[in-house]
Amino acid sequence: MQRWSDWQPVASGRALCSCYQLGEIITREWASPDTAGVSALLRRRLGPVARVVFQVLNHCADITRQEPVVFSSVLGDINRTQTILESIVSGAPVSPAAFSLSVHNAIGGLWSLAHGITAPMVALAPLDYSPVPALVEAAGLLDEGGYSAVNVVFFEDEYPEFYDGFFEPPPGPAAVALRLVAPELDSGETGLRIELKHGGPAAPPAPESNFAALTDLLAGRRTAIAIREPQCEWRLERCA
């Protein structure tokens, strides 16, 4: 892995954006994501979570190359979807534009439009915020060849009150992006590799957020984490 970046809301109402490259972690506090490189036409279509996704991808992806991106989120831009559902319940009309921006692959489409990328954009909805499906998808794209790197971004928005008791989302838009390369192409600029292992056929309920655990692993606060899914367990390890 050459680079990673994450965006995490903090109690002050602002957010901490950490970027990792060249073996160094740089953290800065932001009031809002930086979308200065996006055209005004597209910028108006970006919701809060989409702006955060663009922020972390800007620190990882090489937009001068055709690099695939795997987008992973449980509910995606759920606030847009919830607004549409409430409009339907109340009998109000729903605009086609609002619907097109609410679908699960909408943010990937906006990213490809913003930078003229025709490489694959994959949108996944994992169980329990698991990063495993996206990492496996990225590994498959790298194994196929033809791409120097594959970017992966995990993101969630703060859910509407309707979902209280069903999910445990972050207190605001949050995202983690990685730029992955095949081992033989790794220039060694970071020295950070992650290895995915299948841990067993079943697992107990997750005692912590898989989303938070991944951030701890990347930041070096932990050397390994267990990713628990309903029917199996995985193990992610930092490798020298």
N, C-alpha and C positions, 0 to 999 in steps of 0.2 A: 504494500500500500504506500503510495507516494505522498498523499495529502489527505487531511480530513478537516472538517469544520463543523461546529455545532452552534446552535442558537437556543439559549435557554432563558425563559423569563425569570426575573428575580422580584423580590418583595417591593422594591422601589417603584415598580411599574415599568421599569426599563428592561433591558435584556443584556445578557453577556454573550458575546460572540467570540468563540475560541477558534483559532486557525492553527493547524499543525503542518509544518513543512520544514525541510532542511534540518530535521531533528529538534526543532524548537516550537514550543507552544506560545502563541501570542493571544492574549485575551483583552478585549476592549468592551466597554459598556456603550450600548447604543440606545437611542430613544426610539428609533424606527429603522427598518431595513433600508439599505441603499439600493435604489433601483434606477440610478441616474443613467445607466447604460441602456435602458429599455426605452423604446419610442413612446411618446405620449399616448398614442392610440392604444398600444398594448398595455401601458401602465394603468390606464383607467379600468382595464378588465381584471387586474390582479387584486384578489382579496387579501386579507391580512396573512393567512397561512401561505398563500402563493408567493407573497413578497419575501417571507422568511425562507421559503424553499429557494428562491432565486438568490438570496443573500449567501446561503451556504454553498450552493452550487457555483457561484461566482468565484469562491475561494478554492474550488477543487477542480472543476472542469476546464479543459483547454478548448475554448470556443472557436479556435482557429482550425480545429480538427473535427472530423465526423466521429464523435464518440457517443455510443449508446448510453442511455440513462435508465436505470430501474427505479421507479417511484414506488415506495412502500408506505401504506397508511391504512389503518383500520377503517376509518370513516371518511377520509379525505376532507374535502372542503364542506364539512357537515353543516355549517351555519347557512351556507347558500341553500343546501338541500332542505334544511328545516324551514327556511323562509318559504320555499316553494310549496312544501307540504301544508304549511299553515294557510297559504293562499288558496290551495285547493279545497281545504276544509271549509274555509269561509266563503267559497264561491267566487273568489276574485280571479281574474285572468292571470295566466303565467306567460311571461314573454319567452319566445324561443331562445333569445340571447341568454337569459337567466338560466334556462335549463341547460344549454350547451356548456355553460361555465360550471355547472354543478356536478357533471358526470365525473367518474373516478379518474379518467385519464385526461381531464381538462388541463391540469397544471402542466403535464408533460407536453401537451399540444402547444400551450403558450410558450414554454421554454424552447421548443423546436422552431416556432414561428419567430421568436425574438432573435434567434441566432442563426437562422437558416440551416438548421441541422436536419438532415434526412436519415440519419442513423436511427436504429430502433429506439422507440420510447415505450417502455413496458410499465404498466400500472398493476400493482398487486395489493390485495387486502388480506394481510396475514391475521391469524388468530393470536390473541394475547400479546399484541405488539411484538411478535417474534421477528427478529431480523434474518432468520435462517432462510425463508423462501427467497428473499431478494439476493442474499449472498450466493445461494445456489444458482439462481438465474444468472447473476453476473459471472460466476465461474463458468457456466455453460457458454455464455457469449464469448468469453475470452478463449475458451477451449476451441471454439469453432474457428478462431483465427480471423484475420482481416481487420481487427481493431487493436490499436496500441494500448487502449485503456477502456474501462467501463466505469461509469460513475453510478453510485447508488445513493439514494437519499431516502431517509426515514423521516416522516413528519406526522404531526397531529395538531389539531386546533383545539382550543378550549370548547368543550361541547355545550350546547344549549341546556338549560335547566331540565328540560324534558328527559334527559338521559341520566340524571342523577340516580345513583344506586345501581346502574347497569354497567357503567364504565368508570375508569379512573384516569381521565385525561390530564395533561399538564395544565397549569393555571393560565396558560396563554399559548399562542402559537409557538411550537418548538420543532426543531429539525436537526438532523445529523446527516452530513454528506461525506462520502468517501470516494477517492479516486483509486481504483484498483488496477493493477497491471499484473501480467503473468510473471511468475518468479524469474524466468530467464530474461525478462525485459526490465526487471527492477534495477535501477541504477545505483541502489544503495543509498539514496539521498536521505532517507529517513531511518533505515535499518529496522523498520517496524513491519512485521508480518503477523497475520492472524490465521490460525488454523481451526477448521471446523471439524468436530468429531461427533459421531453419533453415540450418545451415552446410554441408550437402553430403550426397551419397548414401551415403558410407561413412566410417568413421573407424578409426584404429588402436586397440588396447586402451587403456583408460583408465589414465593414469599415476598417478592419485590418486583418492581417494574422492569421488564426486559429492556425497555427504552432507556431507563436510567442506568441499568447495569452495563449496557453497551457503551455509554458515555464514559463510565468509570474505567472500562477496559481500555478505551482509546487514550484516555488522559494518563494512563499509567498508575491510577490509584489501585488497580487490581491487575493481577497477571492472568487470571482466568475467571470465567463466569459460566454458570449453568443457565441455559435457555430452556425453559420448560414449556412444552406444548401439551395439549390434552392427552395425546397418546404416545408421546416420546419425549426424550430429553436430549439436548445437544450441549456440547461444551465448546466454548470459544477460548482460545489461548493465544497470548502474545508469544511470538517466537523471535529469538535473536537473529 
